[in-house]
Amino acid sequence: MGQYRLELLISSFPWWAPLFSILGITLGIWILKRYDFSYKKNFLLLVVLFIGAVVFAGWLIDVTGADNFWFKRGPMHRIMKRYIQENNIQNPMFNRQMRNNRMIQSN
């Protein structure tokens, strides 16, 4: 049972997310090195603060519930709607929200 769940986790893991995050952090570090605003500062400290700011922003978005707002009503709404419909995900809250949006739009 454990082996099956591990294989399921590995097969469904969004591998693009860590790749984009590593690419973004690398690009941010390159920009810090390239421009002269950081030449008098400790570069390692700047890198640690940059990564810490990214982690803190992610945590803050999760704690405040902004991610749920974006998935249900914001810019991610259409993407999540298509994803849920293509994968036949049963989510009563999302379906209720979709019906409410259709009723509001039809008025």
N, CA and C atoms as an extended XYZ file, in Angstrom:
321
Properties=species:S:1:pos:R:3:atomname:S:1:resname:S:1:resid:I:1 pbc="F F F"
N         0.822       -1.191        0.000 N   MET     1
C         0.000        0.000        0.000 CA  MET     1
C         0.871        1.262        0.000 C   MET     1
N         1.921        1.253        0.813 N   GLY     2
C         2.804        2.414        0.878 CA  GLY     2
C         3.527        2.664       -0.431 C   GLY     2
N         3.942        1.584       -1.095 N   GLN     3
C         4.636        1.711       -2.379 CA  GLN     3
C         3.713        2.330       -3.428 C   GLN     3
N         2.440        1.913       -3.424 N   TYR     4
C         1.470        2.452       -4.382 CA  TYR     4
C         1.282        3.955       -4.170 C   TYR     4
N         1.157        4.366       -2.910 N   ARG     5
C         0.964        5.792       -2.624 CA  ARG     5
C         2.192        6.612       -2.989 C   ARG     5
N         3.364        6.048       -2.768 N   LEU     6
C         4.584        6.750       -3.152 CA  LEU     6
C         4.639        6.924       -4.664 C   LEU     6
N         4.304        5.870       -5.407 N   GLU     7
C         4.290        5.972       -6.869 CA  GLU     7
C         3.243        6.975       -7.338 C   GLU     7
N         2.087        6.989       -6.679 N   LEU     8
C         1.040        7.945       -7.026 CA  LEU     8
C         1.505        9.374       -6.757 C   LEU     8
N         2.170        9.570       -5.628 N   LEU     9
C         2.687       10.891       -5.285 CA  LEU     9
C         3.720       11.352       -6.309 C   LEU     9
N         4.630       10.472       -6.661 N   ILE    10
C         5.681       10.832       -7.621 CA  ILE    10
C         5.094       11.091       -9.005 C   ILE    10
N         4.113       10.295       -9.415 N   SER    11
C         3.548       10.467      -10.755 CA  SER    11
C         2.676       11.713      -10.860 C   SER    11
N         2.048       12.137       -9.762 N   SER    12
C         1.159       13.295       -9.836 CA  SER    12
C         1.803       14.580       -9.316 C   SER    12
N         3.057       14.527       -8.906 N   PHE    13
C         3.730       15.711       -8.372 CA  PHE    13
C         3.986       16.718       -9.485 C   PHE    13
N         3.700       17.991       -9.251 N   PRO    14
C         3.951       19.008      -10.285 CA  PRO    14
C         5.438       19.357      -10.361 C   PRO    14
N         6.169       18.618      -11.159 N   TRP    15
C         7.624       18.798      -11.231 CA  TRP    15
C         8.020       20.151      -11.801 C   TRP    15
N         7.105       20.812      -12.505 N   TRP    16
C         7.422       22.120      -13.062 CA  TRP    16
C         7.564       23.175      -11.960 C   TRP    16
N         6.880       23.005      -10.841 N   ALA    17
C         6.918       24.016       -9.776 CA  ALA    17
C         8.315       24.167       -9.165 C   ALA    17
N         8.978       23.071       -8.740 N   PRO    18
C        10.331       23.260       -8.202 CA  PRO    18
C        11.315       23.759       -9.255 C   PRO    18
N        11.126       23.344      -10.501 N   LEU    19
C        12.027       23.818      -11.558 CA  LEU    19
C        11.884       25.324      -11.757 C   LEU    19
N        10.638       25.810      -11.794 N   PHE    20
C        10.430       27.248      -11.936 CA  PHE    20
C        10.933       28.013      -10.715 C   PHE    20
N        10.773       27.443       -9.531 N   SER    21
C        11.248       28.149       -8.341 CA  SER    21
C        12.771       28.227       -8.321 C   SER    21
N        13.435       27.152       -8.694 N   ILE    22
C        14.904       27.172       -8.760 CA  ILE    22
C        15.365       28.157       -9.827 C   ILE    22
N        14.689       28.155      -10.965 N   LEU    23
C        15.027       29.092      -12.032 CA  LEU    23
C        14.816       30.536      -11.576 C   LEU    23
N        13.707       30.802      -10.891 N   GLY    24
C        13.426       32.154      -10.403 CA  GLY    24
C        14.426       32.621       -9.370 C   GLY    24
N        14.783       31.745       -8.440 N   ILE    25
C        15.769       32.123       -7.421 CA  ILE    25
C        17.131       32.349       -8.059 C   ILE    25
N        17.507       31.500       -9.016 N   THR    26
C        18.776       31.682       -9.724 CA  THR    26
C        18.786       33.002      -10.480 C   THR    26
N        17.689       33.326      -11.138 N   LEU    27
C        17.591       34.592      -11.860 CA  LEU    27
C        17.676       35.775      -10.894 C   LEU    27
N        17.018       35.670       -9.750 N   GLY    28
C        17.089       36.738       -8.751 CA  GLY    28
C        18.494       36.942       -8.223 C   GLY    28
N        19.204       35.856       -7.964 N   ILE    29
C        20.591       35.956       -7.493 CA  ILE    29
C        21.473       36.566       -8.575 C   ILE    29
N        21.253       36.179       -9.817 N   TRP    30
C        22.030       36.735      -10.928 CA  TRP    30
C        21.792       38.241      -11.045 C   TRP    30
N        20.534       38.667      -10.883 N   ILE    31
C        20.228       40.099      -10.951 CA  ILE    31
C        20.901       40.842       -9.799 C   ILE    31
N        20.896       40.246       -8.606 N   LEU    32
C        21.577       40.881       -7.470 CA  LEU    32
C        23.069       41.048       -7.739 C   LEU    32
N        23.687       40.043       -8.351 N   LYS    33
C        25.124       40.127       -8.649 CA  LYS    33
C        25.408       41.123       -9.772 C   LYS    33
N        24.533       41.175      -10.743 N   ARG    34
C        24.786       41.963      -11.946 CA  ARG    34
C        24.734       43.474      -11.691 C   ARG    34
N        23.786       43.907      -10.912 N   TYR    35
C        23.615       45.343      -10.724 CA  TYR    35
C        24.353       45.813       -9.481 C   TYR    35
N        24.741       47.059       -9.492 N   ASP    36
C        25.673       47.594       -8.500 CA  ASP    36
C        25.044       48.015       -7.176 C   ASP    36
N        23.739       47.877       -7.001 N   PHE    37
C        23.153       48.342       -5.747 CA  PHE    37
C        23.546       47.469       -4.563 C   PHE    37
N        24.100       46.301       -4.826 N   SER    38
C        24.431       45.403       -3.718 CA  SER    38
C        25.935       45.220       -3.528 C   SER    38
N        26.747       46.071       -4.124 N   TYR    39
C        28.193       45.828       -4.060 CA  TYR    39
C        28.778       46.080       -2.672 C   TYR    39
N        28.148       46.911       -1.856 N   LYS    40
C        28.672       47.185       -0.517 CA  LYS    40
C        28.091       46.253        0.540 C   LYS    40
N        27.132       45.456        0.170 N   LYS    41
C        26.453       44.582        1.129 CA  LYS    41
C        27.039       43.176        1.074 C   LYS    41
N        26.821       42.438        2.143 N   ASN    42
C        27.229       41.038        2.192 CA  ASN    42
C        26.317       40.248        1.244 C   ASN    42
N        26.909       39.679        0.197 N   PHE    43
C        26.108       39.022       -0.830 CA  PHE    43
C        25.357       37.812       -0.290 C   PHE    43
N        25.975       37.022        0.557 N   LEU    44
C        25.311       35.847        1.124 CA  LEU    44
C        24.093       36.262        1.949 C   LEU    44
N        24.225       37.355        2.686 N   LEU    45
C        23.095       37.858        3.464 CA  LEU    45
C        21.952       38.286        2.543 C   LEU    45
N        22.272       38.944        1.435 N   LEU    46
C        21.243       39.344        0.480 CA  LEU    46
C        20.524       38.134       -0.105 C   LEU    46
N        21.265       37.085       -0.436 N   VAL    47
C        20.657       35.876       -0.992 CA  VAL    47
C        19.737       35.225        0.036 C   VAL    47
N        20.200       35.121        1.271 N   VAL    48
C        19.376       34.518        2.332 CA  VAL    48
C        18.116       35.350        2.566 C   VAL    48
N        18.238       36.670        2.579 N   LEU    49
C        17.069       37.533        2.748 CA  LEU    49
C        16.103       37.406        1.574 C   LEU    49
N        16.628       37.292        0.365 N   PHE    50
C        15.792       37.135       -0.824 CA  PHE    50
C        14.989       35.839       -0.746 C   PHE    50
N        15.646       34.736       -0.432 N   ILE    51
C        14.958       33.445       -0.322 CA  ILE    51
C        13.974       33.479        0.850 C   ILE    51
N        14.366       34.093        1.950 N   GLY    52
C        13.464       34.224        3.094 CA  GLY    52
C        12.221       35.040        2.762 C   GLY    52
N        12.390       36.095        1.967 N   ALA    53
C        11.243       36.911        1.571 CA  ALA    53
C        10.278       36.117        0.701 C   ALA    53
N        10.810       35.290       -0.190 N   VAL    54
C         9.956       34.454       -1.038 CA  VAL    54
C         9.182       33.446       -0.189 C   VAL    54
N         9.858       32.798        0.742 N   VAL    55
C         9.198       31.818        1.619 CA  VAL    55
C         8.159       32.511        2.497 C   VAL    55
N         8.496       33.680        3.048 N   PHE    56
C         7.556       34.413        3.893 CA  PHE    56
C         6.323       34.840        3.106 C   PHE    56
N         6.511       35.297        1.874 N   ALA    57
C         5.368       35.697        1.053 CA  ALA    57
C         4.456       34.501        0.781 C   ALA    57
N         5.037       33.342        0.489 N   GLY    58
C         4.227       32.142        0.282 CA  GLY    58
C         3.459       31.753        1.523 C   GLY    58
N         4.105       31.828        2.673 N   TRP    59
C         3.442       31.503        3.938 CA  TRP    59
C         2.311       32.494        4.220 C   TRP    59
N         2.563       33.775        3.986 N   LEU    60
C         1.561       34.801        4.240 CA  LEU    60
C         0.342       34.622        3.336 C   LEU    60
N         0.564       34.289        2.085 N   ILE    61
C        -0.546       34.037        1.166 CA  ILE    61
C        -1.368       32.849        1.639 C   ILE    61
N        -0.704       31.813        2.134 N   ASP    62
C        -1.408       30.629        2.622 CA  ASP    62
C        -2.200       30.931        3.883 C   ASP    62
N        -1.613       31.661        4.822 N   VAL    63
C        -2.270       31.944        6.101 CA  VAL    63
C        -3.476       32.865        5.915 C   VAL    63
N        -3.355       33.861        5.059 N   THR    64
C        -4.455       34.807        4.872 CA  THR    64
C        -5.583       34.247        4.023 C   THR    64
N        -5.346       33.139        3.327 N   GLY    65
C        -6.387       32.549        2.492 CA  GLY    65
C        -6.482       33.184        1.119 C   GLY    65
N        -5.495       33.976        0.747 N   ALA    66
C        -5.521       34.626       -0.561 CA  ALA    66
C        -5.477       33.604       -1.687 C   ALA    66
N        -4.821       32.471       -1.465 N   ASP    67
C        -4.763       31.454       -2.514 CA  ASP    67
C        -6.148       30.891       -2.801 C   ASP    67
N        -6.969       30.675       -1.773 N   ASN    68
C        -8.333       30.196       -1.994 CA  ASN    68
C        -9.158       31.229       -2.740 C   ASN    68
N        -8.973       32.494       -2.406 N   PHE    69
C        -9.684       33.558       -3.110 CA  PHE    69
C        -9.311       33.571       -4.586 C   PHE    69
N        -8.026       33.435       -4.889 N   TRP    70
C        -7.585       33.449       -6.281 CA  TRP    70
C        -8.112       32.243       -7.044 C   TRP    70
N        -8.186       31.081       -6.386 N   PHE    71
C        -8.683       29.889       -7.060 CA  PHE    71
C       -10.182       29.965       -7.315 C   PHE    71
N       -10.929       30.573       -6.417 N   LYS    72
C       -12.385       30.581       -6.544 CA  LYS    72
C       -12.914       31.783       -7.306 C   LYS    72
N       -12.298       32.954       -7.134 N   ARG    73
C       -12.855       34.158       -7.735 CA  ARG    73
C       -11.860       34.956       -8.564 C   ARG    73
N       -10.625       34.775       -8.334 N   GLY    74
C        -9.618       35.634       -8.940 CA  GLY    74
C        -9.129       35.150      -10.289 C   GLY    74
N        -7.913       35.510      -10.627 N   PRO    75
C        -7.375       35.197      -11.951 CA  PRO    75
C        -7.193       33.708      -12.220 C   PRO    75
N        -7.087       32.884      -11.179 N   MET    76
C        -6.904       31.443      -11.381 CA  MET    76
C        -8.230       30.713      -11.561 C   MET    76
N        -9.342       31.417      -11.461 N   HIS    77
C       -10.662       30.792      -11.489 CA  HIS    77
C       -10.888       29.986      -12.768 C   HIS    77
N       -10.610       30.584      -13.922 N   ARG    78
C       -10.843       29.877      -15.190 CA  ARG    78
C        -9.927       28.670      -15.340 C   ARG    78
N        -8.689       28.805      -14.895 N   ILE    79
C        -7.748       27.688      -14.998 CA  ILE    79
C        -8.199       26.538      -14.113 C   ILE    79
N        -8.591       26.843      -12.871 N   MET    80
C        -9.039       25.794      -11.957 CA  MET    80
C       -10.344       25.173      -12.431 C   MET    80
N       -11.236       25.966      -13.000 N   LYS    81
C       -12.506       25.434      -13.514 CA  LYS    81
C       -12.231       24.396      -14.589 C   LYS    81
N       -11.354       24.714      -15.525 N   ARG    82
C       -11.013       23.784      -16.598 CA  ARG    82
C       -10.333       22.532      -16.034 C   ARG    82
N        -9.439       22.705      -15.074 N   TYR    83
C        -8.730       21.572      -14.471 CA  TYR    83
C        -9.700       20.638      -13.758 C   TYR    83
N       -10.618       21.196      -12.999 N   ILE    84
C       -11.579       20.375      -12.256 CA  ILE    84
C       -12.504       19.641      -13.213 C   ILE    84
N       -12.938       20.292      -14.277 N   GLN    85
C       -13.828       19.634      -15.231 CA  GLN    85
C       -13.106       18.539      -16.009 C   GLN    85
N       -11.870       18.762      -16.405 N   GLU    86
C       -11.132       17.753      -17.171 CA  GLU    86
C       -10.815       16.523      -16.340 C   GLU    86
N       -10.599       16.689      -15.047 N   ASN    87
C       -10.220       15.571      -14.190 CA  ASN    87
C       -11.381       15.014      -13.379 C   ASN    87
N       -12.598       15.475      -13.647 N   ASN    88
C       -13.806       14.995      -12.964 CA  ASN    88
C       -13.666       15.032      -11.450 C   ASN    88
N       -13.188       16.134      -10.934 N   ILE    89
C       -13.022       16.295       -9.495 CA  ILE    89
C       -14.352       16.756       -8.916 C   ILE    89
N       -14.814       16.045       -7.906 N   GLN    90
C       -16.073       16.393       -7.255 CA  GLN    90
C       -15.777       17.318       -6.086 C   GLN    90
N       -16.092       18.576       -6.245 N   ASN    91
C       -15.873       19.563       -5.203 CA  ASN    91
C       -17.147       20.393       -5.081 C   ASN    91
N       -18.009       20.081       -4.107 N   PRO    92
C       -19.290       20.776       -4.014 CA  PRO    92
C       -19.153       22.281       -3.838 C   PRO    92
N       -18.154       22.744       -3.091 N   MET    93
C       -17.987       24.185       -2.904 CA  MET    93
C       -17.671       24.868       -4.227 C   MET    93
N       -16.800       24.258       -5.014 N   PHE    94
C       -16.424       24.861       -6.284 CA  PHE    94
C       -17.612       24.866       -7.233 C   PHE    94
N       -18.376       23.757       -7.270 N   ASN    95
C       -19.540       23.687       -8.149 CA  ASN    95
C       -20.597       24.705       -7.737 C   ASN    95
N       -20.823       24.885       -6.430 N   ARG    96
C       -21.784       25.871       -5.947 CA  ARG    96
C       -21.333       27.269       -6.354 C   ARG    96
N       -20.050       27.527       -6.237 N   GLN    97
C       -19.514       28.829       -6.627 CA  GLN    97
C       -19.729       29.064       -8.118 C   GLN    97
N       -19.536       28.020       -8.932 N   MET    98
C       -19.728       28.147      -10.375 CA  MET    98
C       -21.190       28.473      -10.685 C   MET    98
N       -22.134       27.796      -10.022 N   ARG    99
C       -23.552       28.067      -10.247 CA  ARG    99
C       -23.889       29.489       -9.832 C   ARG    99
N       -23.369       29.942       -8.710 N   ASN   100
C       -23.630       31.311       -8.262 CA  ASN   100
C       -23.090       32.324       -9.260 C   ASN   100
N       -21.921       32.074       -9.804 N   ASN   101
C       -21.352       32.985      -10.801 CA  ASN   101
C       -22.210       33.022      -12.055 C   ASN   101
N       -22.710       31.859      -12.495 N   ARG   102
C       -23.563       31.827      -13.685 CA  ARG   102
C       -24.856       32.592      -13.438 C   ARG   102
N       -25.429       32.453      -12.234 N   MET   103
C       -26.666       33.162      -11.927 CA  MET   103
C       -26.421       34.662      -11.882 C   MET   103
N       -25.292       35.087      -11.343 N   ILE   104
C       -24.974       36.511      -11.282 CA  ILE   104
C       -24.741       37.057      -12.684 C   ILE   104
N       -24.049       36.303      -13.530 N   GLN   105
C       -23.741       36.761      -14.877 CA  GLN   105
C       -24.982       36.806      -15.759 C   GLN   105
N       -25.951       35.915      -15.521 N   SER   106
C       -27.137       35.882      -16.373 CA  SER   106
C       -28.111       37.002      -16.032 C   SER   106
N       -28.008       37.593      -14.839 N   ASN   107
C       -28.930       38.681      -14.450 CA  ASN   107
C       -28.564       39.973      -15.091 C   ASN   107
